[in-house]
């Protein structure tokens, strides 16, 4: 089964956000799925991690900074592997093929580069975890450089109390 759908997501705990929609679409279109997991350039995402690293760096303890960064990188990789494995199982249950690639850097550039490699992709679906932070994804840049249909998957609004 040829991959016609590219599901782009940010690495981390919410990597699979929106995947159920992509899975149903792939099933309806009799298509495979290519998953592109993108990690922003900065690996440290929480304020506490940044402050801890800055404190150790100021004190000249660069080895501890490296250790903190390596631990976080390892944790992210383990989470990614777990999430990808879950996605593969769900896809296999309904006979949908799934491949994946992990990259770091700018999301728009990563998508553009991936589409150059895989010319059979017909549409790009963006995980909800990409649209939560505007600084991660520049939609205008994406629309300028990509001629494929782009779907920005959003989560349903929560009902007010």
C-alpha positions in Angstrom: 0.0 0.0 0.0 1.5 3.3 -1.1 1.8 6.2 1.4 -0.4 9.0 0.2 -0.9 10.7 3.5 1.8 12.5 5.5 1.0 13.0 9.2 3.3 15.6 10.7 3.5 15.7 14.5 5.8 17.1 17.2 7.7 14.6 19.2 6.8 14.0 22.8 3.9 12.7 24.9 1.2 14.0 22.5 2.9 12.6 19.4 -0.3 10.6 18.5 -2.7 13.5 18.9 -4.9 13.5 15.8 -3.7 10.1 14.6 -7.2 8.5 14.9 -8.5 11.0 12.3 -5.5 10.2 10.0 -6.1 6.5 10.4 -9.8 6.7 9.4 -8.9 8.9 6.4 -6.2 6.4 5.3 -8.7 3.5 5.7 -11.3 5.4 3.6 -8.8 6.3 0.9 -7.1 2.8 0.9 -3.8 4.6 1.6 -0.8 4.1 3.7 0.5 6.7 6.2 3.9 8.3 6.5 4.5 9.8 9.9 7.0 12.6 10.2 8.0 13.3 13.9 9.6 16.7 14.2 11.5 17.9 17.2 12.1 21.7 17.5 15.8 22.7 17.7 15.7 23.4 21.4 15.3 20.1 23.2 14.6 21.6 26.6 10.9 22.6 26.7 10.0 23.2 30.3 10.9 26.4 32.1 12.3 24.4 35.1 14.7 22.5 32.8 15.9 25.7 31.2 16.4 27.4 34.6 18.2 24.4 36.0 20.6 24.2 33.0 21.2 28.0 33.2 22.1 27.7 36.9 24.5 24.9 36.3 26.0 26.7 33.3 26.5 29.9 35.3 28.3 27.8 38.0 30.6 26.4 35.3 29.2 22.9 35.7 28.8 22.1 32.0 28.9 18.4 32.5 25.7 18.5 34.6 24.1 20.6 31.8 25.1 17.9 29.2 23.8 15.2 31.5 20.4 17.0 31.9 20.1 17.4 28.2 21.1 13.8 27.5 18.5 12.5 30.0 15.8 14.6 28.4 16.8 13.4 24.9 16.6 9.8 26.1 13.2 10.3 27.7 11.9 11.9 24.5 13.2 9.0 22.4 11.6 6.4 24.6 8.3 8.2 24.5 8.5 8.5 20.7 9.3 4.8 20.3 6.3 3.8 22.5 3.9 6.1 20.6 5.1 5.0 17.2 4.7 1.4 18.3 1.1 2.1 19.4 0.4 3.8 16.0 1.8 0.9 14.1 -0.4 -1.6 16.0 -3.5 0.5 15.4 -2.7 0.8 11.7 -2.0 -2.9 11.4 -5.3 -3.7 13.0 -7.1 -2.2 10.0 -4.5 -3.2 7.4 -3.1 0.3 6.8 0.7 0.6 6.1 2.7 2.9 8.2 6.3 4.2 7.9 7.9 7.0 9.9 10.9 9.3 10.1 12.2 11.5 12.9 13.9 14.8 12.3 14.8 17.9 14.3 14.6 21.5 13.2 12.1 23.8 11.5 8.7 22.1 10.8 8.1 23.7 7.5 11.5 22.9 6.2 11.3 19.3 7.4 8.0 18.8 5.6 9.3 20.4 2.4 12.4 18.2 2.5 10.3 15.1 3.2 8.0 15.8 0.3 11.0 16.0 -2.0 12.1 12.5 -0.9 8.6 10.9 -1.0 6.9 12.2 -4.2 3.8 10.0 -3.8 2.5 11.9 -0.9 -0.8 13.6 -1.9 -1.8 15.4 1.3 -0.3 16.7 4.5 -2.1 16.4 7.8 -0.8 18.4 10.8 -1.2 17.2 14.3 -3.1 19.4 16.8 0.1 19.5 18.9 1.8 21.6 16.2 -0.8 24.4 16.2 -0.8 24.8 20.0 2.5 26.8 19.8 2.6 29.4 17.0 6.4 29.6 17.2 6.8 26.0 16.2 4.9 26.2 12.9 4.7 29.1 10.4 1.7 28.2 8.3 2.4 31.0 5.8 5.9 29.6 5.1 4.3 26.2 4.8 1.7 27.3 2.3 4.3 29.2 0.2 6.5 26.1 -0.2 4.1 23.2 -0.5 1.6 22.7 -3.3 -0.1 19.7 -1.6 -3.4 20.0 0.3 -2.7 20.8 4.0 -5.1 19.9 6.8 -4.6 21.3 10.2 -6.3 18.9 12.6 -7.7 20.6 15.7 -9.1 19.2 18.9 -12.8 19.8 19.7 -13.4 22.7 22.0 -14.2 21.8 25.6 -17.7 22.7 26.7 -17.8 25.6 29.2 -19.2 25.0 32.7 
